[in-house]
Amino acid sequence: MKIIILGGGQVGGTLAENLVGEDNDITVIDSNPDRLSTLGDSHDIRTILGHASHPRVLRDAGCEDADMLIAVTPSDETNMLACQIAYTLFRTPRRIARIRSEAFIDYKDQLFHKDDIPVDHLISPEQQVTLYIKRLVDYPGALQVMEFAGGRASLVAVRAYYGGKLVGHAIASLKDHMPNVETRVAAIFRQGQAIKPMGTTIIEAGDEVFFITDTRYVRMVMEEMQKLEHQYRRVMIAGGGNIGAGLAKMLEENHTVKLIERDLARAQKLNEALEHTTVLEGDASESRLLSDEHIEDIDVFIAVTNDDEANIMSAMLAKKMGAKKTMVLIQREAYVDLVQDNVIDIAISPQAATVSALLSLIRKGDIVNAYSLRKGAAEAIEAVAHGDEKTSKVIGRTISEIKLPPGTTIGAIVRGHEVLIAHDDTVIQPDDHVIMFLVDKKYIRDVERLFQPSALFF
């Protein structure tokens, strides 16, 4: 596939790195020569220096015969204009734009059509990150929560600790512990290395375990891996931008929420917009403010300002002063490994959330959902089985008969409203939503081809 990415920053660069090596022809346009030099030197990527929405630059990038244009520059206006020019002048078949401003998102249904602004798909990083954090708040102790088939099934990453019922025992004993709950361990990472889960595999303390189950049973399965934490009730958010405000809006109905915003005018605006959130004007790294607001009673402190250092420092202070858990939004990937597990409980990468949303739109073979995992090395995907036994490579076959690529696990199948945990004798039926985990995403093209029905399918 020939893909043009506008913007070589953190999102565009991470996306290019995820897609390169998958038989894609990738071109990145950016006005910063240093960014392009870094990308070009590290990967087999074509780079174009220039303004992303200029017709001549888009022509030089090969927009005339590109399959897809992905506009993720920092400017909403540039992204929209580039999609308009790609459609009007070059008839580029698919156009995706990152739109951050609520001023545009609020009118997306009226604005974004072929007859108006021809953007096929909108990606809002702030909304993606907000939903990502909301799922982590819903499941205390989880490192990552991915939803599939409209939320009916979930793939959850947790760290195994002593106190978890399964720690020190074989995976096969899960059935003895929970005879009425179906679940599947999709992957285990031990000291950074992937281990193929077998029934005889012993779960060790420190393992990063990915399991899949019906969403209703997530907390029950989590208890097998670690001592179950109480639901978060008292939440403090540092930062009143789009993410902080959106998160407060989502949580305030069922949680006690305090939000700290440095800018007085913004704090006043949020105080009017949020019904049940206590909005405080001040600096979240000021110990006096945290003390006055009883930080020792807070279940989770979430720092989501646009300053990595401020987020890290305020979370460290909050933890030292008694906050039970801390989550931090970190833009720079280099900081994530530095702080996670040592001083911060969960480091959240906005790039990972945005790239996962983009991958869901890029993947072929009727793949409707995709999540980038472990810095892009692994991937979780949801594919729909289309066709019939004659036109499909998977329909009518048991899982043991399907030739899955190396390191690929089918974890669950969603059939209508029913979540079926995959077993060797499970037969794939038409319109099944098949949820898979790829330890090595280099095999993603093989999975896509597996779920592409033959030309006989109409």
BELFEN-V622822 format. One record per pair of residues at least 12 apart in sequence whose ideal C-beta (glycine too) atoms are under 6 Angstrom apart, sorted by sequence separation. I is the first residue (numbers start at 1). J is the second residue. D is the distance in whole Angstrom. If there is no record, write none. Layout:
BEGIN
[[I,J,D] [I,J,D]]
END
This chain:
BEGIN
[[16,28,5] [48,60,6] [71,83,6] [83,95,4] [165,177,6] [185,197,4] [267,279,5] [303,315,5] [410,422,4] [48,61,5] [144,157,4] [315,328,5] [359,372,6] [369,382,4] [83,97,5] [108,122,6] [142,156,5] [143,157,4] [171,185,5] [267,281,4] [301,315,6] [367,381,5] [368,382,5] [356,371,4] [33,49,6] [142,158,6] [209,225,6] [235,251,6] [312,328,6] [328,344,5] [356,372,5] [367,383,5] [368,384,6] [28,45,6] [69,86,5] [80,97,6] [190,207,5] [264,281,5] [301,318,4] [311,328,5] [330,347,5] [355,372,5] [366,383,6] [415,432,5] [79,97,4] [259,277,5] [311,329,6] [326,344,5] [366,384,5] [26,45,5] [27,46,4] [28,47,5] [29,48,5] [79,98,6] [105,124,6] [188,207,5] [189,208,4] [240,259,6] [326,345,5] [327,346,5] [328,347,5] [329,348,5] [413,432,5] [414,433,4] [8,28,5] [31,51,6] [235,255,5] [257,277,4] [258,278,5] [259,279,5] [260,280,5] [325,345,5] [352,372,6] [366,386,5] [3,24,6] [52,73,5] [188,209,6] [240,261,3] [262,283,6] [413,434,6] [8,30,4] [97,119,5] [233,255,6] [234,256,5] [235,257,5] [236,258,5] [237,259,5] [238,260,5] [260,282,6] [301,323,4] [308,330,5] [1,24,5] [2,25,4] [3,26,6] [4,27,5] [5,28,5] [6,29,5] [20,43,5] [29,52,5] [63,86,6] [69,92,5] [76,99,5] [99,122,5] [187,210,4] [295,318,6] [308,331,5] [399,422,5] [412,435,5] [20,44,6] [76,100,6] [95,119,6] [186,210,5] [252,276,4] [260,284,4] [308,332,6] [400,424,4] [411,435,5] [20,45,6] [53,78,5] [76,101,5] [95,120,5] [96,121,5] [98,123,5] [99,124,6] [245,270,6] [252,277,5] [298,323,5] [299,324,5] [300,325,4] [301,326,5] [302,327,5] [303,328,5] [304,329,4] [399,424,6] [13,39,6] [52,78,6] [64,90,5] [66,92,5] [68,94,4] [69,95,5] [70,96,5] [71,97,5] [72,98,4] [94,120,5] [171,197,6] [185,211,5] [186,212,5] [240,266,5] [248,274,6] [295,321,5] [296,322,3] [410,436,5] [411,437,6] [8,35,4] [63,90,4] [172,199,4] [295,322,6] [308,335,6] [312,339,6] [316,343,5] [398,425,5] [399,426,5] [8,36,6] [53,81,4] [76,104,6] [171,199,6] [183,211,5] [184,212,5] [285,313,5] [295,323,5] [408,436,6] [409,437,5] [16,45,5] [53,82,4] [63,92,6] [248,277,5] [285,314,4] [315,344,6] [398,427,5] [52,82,5] [55,85,6] [170,200,5] [171,201,5] [183,213,4] [240,270,5] [284,314,4] [408,438,5] [8,39,6] [87,118,4] [290,321,6] [29,61,6] [170,202,6] [285,317,6] [407,439,4] [395,428,5] [407,440,5] [27,61,5] [55,89,6] [394,428,5] [83,118,6] [258,293,6] [395,430,6] [83,119,5] [167,203,5] [181,217,5] [80,117,5] [166,203,5] [167,205,6] [183,221,5] [405,443,4] [181,220,6] [405,446,4] [160,203,5] [162,205,5] [385,428,5] [161,205,6] [160,205,6] [6,52,4] [238,284,3] [160,207,4] [385,432,5] [159,208,6] [160,209,6] [384,433,6] [385,434,6] [158,209,6] [382,433,6] [383,434,5] [157,210,5] [382,435,5] [156,211,6] [381,436,5] [4,61,5] [155,212,5] [380,437,5] [393,450,5] [166,224,4] [165,224,5] [379,438,5] [12,72,5] [164,224,6] [244,304,5] [378,438,6] [11,72,5] [154,215,5] [164,225,4] [243,304,5] [378,439,6] [392,453,5] [4,66,5] [156,218,6] [164,226,4] [236,298,5] [379,441,4] [391,453,4] [234,297,6] [391,454,5] [2,66,5] [151,215,6] [154,218,5] [158,222,6] [163,227,4] [234,298,5] [2,67,5] [3,68,5] [4,69,5] [5,70,5] [6,71,4] [7,72,4] [160,225,5] [161,226,4] [234,299,5] [235,300,6] [236,301,5] [237,302,5] [238,303,4] [239,304,4] [391,456,5] [1,67,5] [7,73,4] [233,299,6] [239,305,4] [387,453,3] [391,457,4] [6,73,5] [158,225,5] [232,299,4] [386,453,5] [232,300,5] [383,451,4] [387,457,4] [6,82,5] [238,314,5] [139,218,6] [141,222,6] [365,448,3] [364,448,5] [141,226,6] [366,451,5] [365,451,4] [365,452,4] [141,229,5] [140,229,4] [140,232,6] [137,232,6] [130,243,5] [129,243,5] [133,247,6] [126,242,4] [130,246,4] [134,250,5] [126,243,5] [130,247,5] [212,411,4] [212,412,5] [214,419,4] [129,350,5] [132,353,5] [148,369,6] [186,409,5] [129,353,5] [125,350,6] [128,353,4] [146,371,5] [155,380,5] [186,411,4] [128,354,6] [184,411,5] [125,354,5] [128,357,5] [123,357,5] [146,380,6] [148,382,5] [184,421,5] [182,421,4] [121,361,5] [194,439,4] [187,437,5] [186,437,4] [187,439,6] [153,412,5] [153,414,5] [152,414,5] [96,361,6] [149,414,4] [153,419,5] [152,419,6] [153,435,6] [149,433,5] [148,435,5] [14,351,5] [18,355,6] [11,351,5] [15,355,5] [10,351,5] [14,355,5] [11,354,5] [15,358,6] [18,376,5] [22,444,6] [23,445,6] [22,445,6]]
END
